[in-house]
């Protein structure tokens, strides 16, 4: 029964994921597929429009998805201190992100396909954030301290996990990108004196995402 449930979820996911467009395929496969894709900037009108657009699910087992995932990692590694990146930041409005896992030994980079935050704590913390797509911008933002995340890998296998601290902040930031939400456009949340800054913020200077 468990195997049937996993198969059902996988098939439903594939059904909901639209095929990549010719334009998306052109971007994903342009040039050397082993190199980084350019990171979109808000200073360019066309790129800014892409960054503000909603992203849709992607077929995890499409070979082009693996190429996108690989090139996004190269894009992130090409930055100066970036700790996360979302597909819209390389011109693809699809639900794929990379996050540096400060909650794991060795702080590895990991990819997440069709990620969804299914729960977030009411308790929030305040900390600084920057963005790889917004030059010279930093500000303070409130984020939930703990989240529950669901996602799939390149084989379509579904996962669920609880994430907290600075890594949870990165996830929330990157998933905002999938909804066309940029930190430069976020309205300042109501201040609450009971909030406290996350220690992870104070210990890490890696806050560009």
C-alpha positions as YAML, in Angstrom:
chain: A
units: angstrom
residues:
- id: 1
  name: UNK
  ca: [0.00, 0.00, 0.00]
- id: 2
  name: UNK
  ca: [2.84, 2.39, 0.86]
- id: 3
  name: UNK
  ca: [4.48, 1.77, -2.54]
- id: 4
  name: UNK
  ca: [1.15, 2.42, -4.28]
- id: 5
  name: UNK
  ca: [0.76, 5.72, -2.40]
- id: 6
  name: UNK
  ca: [4.24, 6.87, -3.42]
- id: 7
  name: UNK
  ca: [3.53, 5.88, -7.03]
- id: 8
  name: UNK
  ca: [0.24, 7.81, -6.98]
- id: 9
  name: UNK
  ca: [1.94, 10.96, -5.65]
- id: 10
  name: UNK
  ca: [4.66, 10.63, -8.26]
- id: 11
  name: UNK
  ca: [2.16, 10.25, -11.13]
- id: 12
  name: UNK
  ca: [0.08, 13.21, -9.91]
- id: 13
  name: UNK
  ca: [3.23, 15.32, -9.71]
- id: 14
  name: UNK
  ca: [4.17, 14.45, -13.28]
- id: 15
  name: UNK
  ca: [0.64, 15.28, -14.45]
- id: 16
  name: UNK
  ca: [0.69, 18.71, -12.80]
- id: 17
  name: UNK
  ca: [4.12, 19.60, -14.18]
- id: 18
  name: UNK
  ca: [3.86, 21.23, -17.59]
- id: 19
  name: UNK
  ca: [6.45, 20.43, -20.21]
- id: 20
  name: UNK
  ca: [9.33, 22.86, -20.54]
- id: 21
  name: UNK
  ca: [8.73, 25.45, -23.24]
- id: 22
  name: UNK
  ca: [11.03, 25.95, -26.20]
- id: 23
  name: UNK
  ca: [12.20, 29.20, -24.61]
- id: 24
  name: UNK
  ca: [13.04, 27.46, -21.35]
- id: 25
  name: UNK
  ca: [14.86, 24.67, -23.15]
- id: 26
  name: UNK
  ca: [16.87, 27.25, -25.07]
- id: 27
  name: UNK
  ca: [18.02, 28.90, -21.84]
- id: 28
  name: UNK
  ca: [18.77, 25.63, -20.05]
- id: 29
  name: UNK
  ca: [20.83, 24.20, -22.91]
- id: 30
  name: UNK
  ca: [22.53, 27.36, -24.14]
- id: 31
  name: UNK
  ca: [26.31, 27.19, -24.46]
- id: 32
  name: UNK
  ca: [28.28, 24.66, -22.44]
- id: 33
  name: UNK
  ca: [25.77, 22.75, -20.28]
- id: 34
  name: UNK
  ca: [28.52, 22.17, -17.69]
- id: 35
  name: UNK
  ca: [28.86, 25.89, -16.95]
- id: 36
  name: UNK
  ca: [26.94, 28.41, -14.87]
- id: 37
  name: UNK
  ca: [23.87, 30.19, -16.18]
- id: 38
  name: UNK
  ca: [23.89, 34.01, -15.87]
- id: 39
  name: UNK
  ca: [22.09, 35.31, -12.78]
- id: 40
  name: UNK
  ca: [19.20, 37.65, -13.57]
- id: 41
  name: UNK
  ca: [19.26, 41.18, -12.13]
- id: 42
  name: UNK
  ca: [16.48, 43.58, -11.17]
- id: 43
  name: UNK
  ca: [18.39, 46.35, -12.94]
- id: 44
  name: UNK
  ca: [17.39, 44.80, -16.30]
- id: 45
  name: UNK
  ca: [13.69, 45.33, -17.14]
- id: 46
  name: UNK
  ca: [13.20, 41.98, -18.91]
- id: 47
  name: UNK
  ca: [15.03, 40.04, -16.22]
- id: 48
  name: UNK
  ca: [13.16, 41.91, -13.48]
- id: 49
  name: UNK
  ca: [9.84, 40.85, -15.05]
- id: 50
  name: UNK
  ca: [10.95, 37.21, -14.95]
- id: 51
  name: UNK
  ca: [11.95, 37.57, -11.30]
- id: 52
  name: UNK
  ca: [8.46, 38.90, -10.49]
- id: 53
  name: UNK
  ca: [6.63, 36.07, -12.29]
- id: 54
  name: UNK
  ca: [5.06, 32.99, -10.70]
- id: 55
  name: UNK
  ca: [6.87, 29.69, -11.14]
- id: 56
  name: UNK
  ca: [5.22, 26.38, -11.99]
- id: 57
  name: UNK
  ca: [6.14, 22.79, -11.14]
- id: 58
  name: UNK
  ca: [8.73, 20.98, -13.20]
- id: 59
  name: UNK
  ca: [8.92, 17.32, -14.23]
- id: 60
  name: UNK
  ca: [11.67, 15.90, -11.98]
- id: 61
  name: UNK
  ca: [12.55, 13.02, -14.33]
- id: 62
  name: UNK
  ca: [12.85, 15.13, -17.48]
- id: 63
  name: UNK
  ca: [16.58, 14.98, -18.44]
- id: 64
  name: UNK
  ca: [16.52, 18.76, -18.95]
- id: 65
  name: UNK
  ca: [15.60, 19.20, -15.28]
- id: 66
  name: UNK
  ca: [18.88, 17.53, -14.30]
- id: 67
  name: UNK
  ca: [20.75, 19.92, -16.60]
- id: 68
  name: UNK
  ca: [18.99, 22.91, -15.01]
- id: 69
  name: UNK
  ca: [19.77, 21.65, -11.51]
- id: 70
  name: UNK
  ca: [23.45, 21.19, -12.37]
- id: 71
  name: UNK
  ca: [23.81, 24.60, -14.01]
- id: 72
  name: UNK
  ca: [22.02, 26.34, -11.15]
- id: 73
  name: UNK
  ca: [24.58, 24.88, -8.75]
- id: 74
  name: UNK
  ca: [27.39, 26.23, -10.93]
- id: 75
  name: UNK
  ca: [25.68, 29.63, -10.93]
- id: 76
  name: UNK
  ca: [25.53, 29.61, -7.13]
- id: 77
  name: UNK
  ca: [29.16, 28.51, -6.82]
- id: 78
  name: UNK
  ca: [30.20, 31.37, -9.10]
- id: 79
  name: UNK
  ca: [28.93, 33.96, -6.61]
- id: 80
  name: UNK
  ca: [30.75, 35.60, -3.74]
- id: 81
  name: UNK
  ca: [29.19, 34.04, -0.66]
- id: 82
  name: UNK
  ca: [25.79, 33.08, -2.05]
- id: 83
  name: UNK
  ca: [23.94, 30.50, 0.07]
- id: 84
  name: UNK
  ca: [20.92, 29.82, -2.12]
- id: 85
  name: UNK
  ca: [19.47, 30.30, -5.57]
- id: 86
  name: UNK
  ca: [16.08, 29.79, -7.25]
- id: 87
  name: UNK
  ca: [15.35, 28.91, -10.88]
- id: 88
  name: UNK
  ca: [13.78, 32.33, -11.67]
- id: 89
  name: UNK
  ca: [17.19, 33.84, -10.90]
- id: 90
  name: UNK
  ca: [18.58, 32.08, -13.97]
- id: 91
  name: UNK
  ca: [15.58, 32.92, -16.14]
- id: 92
  name: UNK
  ca: [13.46, 29.80, -15.59]
- id: 93
  name: UNK
  ca: [10.10, 30.22, -13.83]
- id: 94
  name: UNK
  ca: [10.06, 26.69, -12.47]
- id: 95
  name: UNK
  ca: [10.09, 25.36, -8.91]
- id: 96
  name: UNK
  ca: [13.72, 24.43, -8.35]
- id: 97
  name: UNK
  ca: [16.03, 25.79, -5.66]
- id: 98
  name: UNK
  ca: [19.49, 25.20, -4.19]
- id: 99
  name: UNK
  ca: [20.13, 25.82, -0.48]
- id: 100
  name: UNK
  ca: [23.26, 25.62, 1.63]
- id: 101
  name: UNK
  ca: [22.43, 23.44, 4.62]
- id: 102
  name: UNK
  ca: [23.95, 25.15, 7.64]
- id: 103
  name: UNK
  ca: [21.94, 22.68, 9.72]
- id: 104
  name: UNK
  ca: [24.04, 19.75, 8.47]
- id: 105
  name: UNK
  ca: [27.65, 18.76, 9.04]
- id: 106
  name: UNK
  ca: [29.87, 20.24, 6.35]
- id: 107
  name: UNK
  ca: [27.14, 22.73, 5.30]
- id: 108
  name: UNK
  ca: [26.49, 20.98, 1.96]
- id: 109
  name: UNK
  ca: [24.65, 22.50, -0.98]
- id: 110
  name: UNK
  ca: [21.44, 20.60, -1.79]
- id: 111
  name: UNK
  ca: [18.82, 20.94, -4.52]
- id: 112
  name: UNK
  ca: [15.04, 20.77, -4.04]
- id: 113
  name: UNK
  ca: [12.46, 20.23, -6.77]
- id: 114
  name: UNK
  ca: [8.87, 21.49, -6.44]
- id: 115
  name: UNK
  ca: [9.44, 22.52, -2.80]
- id: 116
  name: UNK
  ca: [6.44, 23.47, -0.68]
- id: 117
  name: UNK
  ca: [6.35, 24.86, 2.85]
- id: 118
  name: UNK
  ca: [3.42, 22.98, 4.39]
- id: 119
  name: UNK
  ca: [3.78, 24.48, 7.87]
- id: 120
  name: UNK
  ca: [5.63, 27.35, 9.46]
- id: 121
  name: UNK
  ca: [5.94, 28.39, 13.09]
- id: 122
  name: UNK
  ca: [4.19, 31.46, 14.44]
- id: 123
  name: UNK
  ca: [7.42, 32.30, 16.25]
- id: 124
  name: UNK
  ca: [9.52, 34.54, 14.03]
- id: 125
  name: UNK
  ca: [13.01, 35.97, 14.18]
- id: 126
  name: UNK
  ca: [14.55, 39.08, 12.71]
- id: 127
  name: UNK
  ca: [17.72, 39.04, 10.63]
- id: 128
  name: UNK
  ca: [19.50, 40.61, 7.64]
- id: 129
  name: UNK
  ca: [19.03, 39.37, 4.08]
- id: 130
  name: UNK
  ca: [20.56, 40.19, 0.73]
- id: 131
  name: UNK
  ca: [19.85, 38.87, -2.76]
- id: 132
  name: UNK
  ca: [22.02, 37.76, -5.67]
- id: 133
  name: UNK
  ca: [19.58, 39.43, -8.07]
- id: 134
  name: UNK
  ca: [19.38, 42.78, -6.27]
- id: 135
  name: UNK
  ca: [22.66, 44.71, -6.31]
- id: 136
  name: UNK
  ca: [23.71, 46.57, -3.16]
- id: 137
  name: UNK
  ca: [20.55, 45.76, -1.20]
- id: 138
  name: UNK
  ca: [20.31, 44.51, 2.39]
- id: 139
  name: UNK
  ca: [17.59, 44.88, 4.99]
- id: 140
  name: UNK
  ca: [16.12, 43.24, 8.08]
- id: 141
  name: UNK
  ca: [13.25, 40.77, 7.69]
- id: 142
  name: UNK
  ca: [11.07, 38.59, 9.89]
- id: 143
  name: UNK
  ca: [10.98, 34.89, 9.05]
- id: 144
  name: UNK
  ca: [9.43, 31.87, 10.75]
- id: 145
  name: UNK
  ca: [11.92, 30.14, 13.01]
- id: 146
  name: UNK
  ca: [10.82, 26.62, 12.02]
- id: 147
  name: UNK
  ca: [9.26, 25.24, 8.82]
- id: 148
  name: UNK
  ca: [8.10, 21.90, 7.48]
- id: 149
  name: UNK
  ca: [9.17, 21.33, 3.89]
- id: 150
  name: UNK
  ca: [8.03, 18.86, 1.23]
- id: 151
  name: UNK
  ca: [9.87, 18.31, -2.06]
- id: 152
  name: UNK
  ca: [11.00, 15.69, -4.59]
- id: 153
  name: UNK
  ca: [14.37, 14.69, -6.02]
- id: 154
  name: UNK
  ca: [15.40, 13.99, -9.62]
- id: 155
  name: UNK
  ca: [13.92, 10.49, -9.36]
- id: 156
  name: UNK
  ca: [10.55, 11.86, -8.26]
- id: 157
  name: UNK
  ca: [10.95, 10.52, -4.71]
- id: 158
  name: UNK
  ca: [9.04, 12.66, -2.23]
- id: 159
  name: UNK
  ca: [10.55, 13.89, 1.06]
- id: 160
  name: UNK
  ca: [9.36, 15.81, 4.10]
- id: 161
  name: UNK
  ca: [11.51, 17.39, 6.78]
- id: 162
  name: UNK
  ca: [11.55, 19.97, 9.55]
- id: 163
  name: UNK
  ca: [14.10, 22.78, 9.19]
- id: 164
  name: UNK
  ca: [14.93, 25.57, 11.61]
- id: 165
  name: UNK
  ca: [17.30, 28.47, 12.18]
- id: 166
  name: UNK
  ca: [19.30, 30.17, 9.44]
- id: 167
  name: UNK
  ca: [18.71, 27.33, 6.97]
- id: 168
  name: UNK
  ca: [14.94, 27.76, 7.39]
- id: 169
  name: UNK
  ca: [15.40, 31.42, 6.51]
- id: 170
  name: UNK
  ca: [17.21, 30.51, 3.29]
- id: 171
  name: UNK
  ca: [14.42, 28.13, 2.32]
- id: 172
  name: UNK
  ca: [11.77, 30.80, 2.91]
- id: 173
  name: UNK
  ca: [13.76, 33.33, 0.91]
- id: 174
  name: UNK
  ca: [14.25, 30.99, -2.07]
- id: 175
  name: UNK
  ca: [10.66, 29.76, -2.09]
- id: 176
  name: UNK
  ca: [9.52, 33.41, -2.08]
- id: 177
  name: UNK
  ca: [11.37, 33.69, -5.40]
- id: 178
  name: UNK
  ca: [9.11, 30.95, -6.80]
- id: 179
  name: UNK
  ca: [6.13, 33.21, -6.09]
- id: 180
  name: UNK
  ca: [7.75, 36.27, -7.64]
- id: 181
  name: UNK
  ca: [8.39, 37.82, -4.22]
- id: 182
  name: UNK
  ca: [11.57, 39.86, -3.89]
- id: 183
  name: UNK
  ca: [12.84, 41.14, -0.56]
- id: 184
  name: UNK
  ca: [13.11, 44.64, -2.04]
- id: 185
  name: UNK
  ca: [9.32, 44.60, -2.48]
- id: 186
  name: UNK
  ca: [8.36, 43.01, 0.83]
- id: 187
  name: UNK
  ca: [6.43, 45.26, 3.16]
- id: 188
  name: UNK
  ca: [7.90, 45.63, 6.59]
- id: 189
  name: UNK
  ca: [6.12, 43.34, 9.01]
- id: 190
  name: UNK
  ca: [4.65, 44.56, 12.25]
- id: 191
  name: UNK
  ca: [7.34, 44.84, 14.88]
- id: 192
  name: UNK
  ca: [7.06, 42.60, 17.93]
- id: 193
  name: UNK
  ca: [9.32, 43.18, 20.91]
- id: 194
  name: UNK
  ca: [9.14, 39.48, 21.82]
- id: 195
  name: UNK
  ca: [11.07, 38.52, 18.67]
- id: 196
  name: UNK
  ca: [14.74, 37.77, 19.07]
- id: 197
  name: UNK
  ca: [17.45, 37.56, 16.43]
- id: 198
  name: UNK
  ca: [18.58, 34.11, 15.35]
- id: 199
  name: UNK
  ca: [22.05, 33.21, 16.55]
- id: 200
  name: UNK
  ca: [22.80, 31.81, 13.08]
- id: 201
  name: UNK
  ca: [22.49, 35.28, 11.61]
- id: 202
  name: UNK
  ca: [25.00, 36.67, 14.05]
- id: 203
  name: UNK
  ca: [27.48, 33.86, 13.38]
- id: 204
  name: UNK
  ca: [27.37, 33.91, 9.59]
- id: 205
  name: UNK
  ca: [28.13, 36.62, 7.08]
- id: 206
  name: UNK
  ca: [26.78, 34.42, 4.26]
- id: 207
  name: UNK
  ca: [23.41, 36.06, 3.72]
- id: 208
  name: UNK
  ca: [23.14, 36.56, -0.03]
- id: 209
  name: UNK
  ca: [20.52, 34.36, -1.63]
...
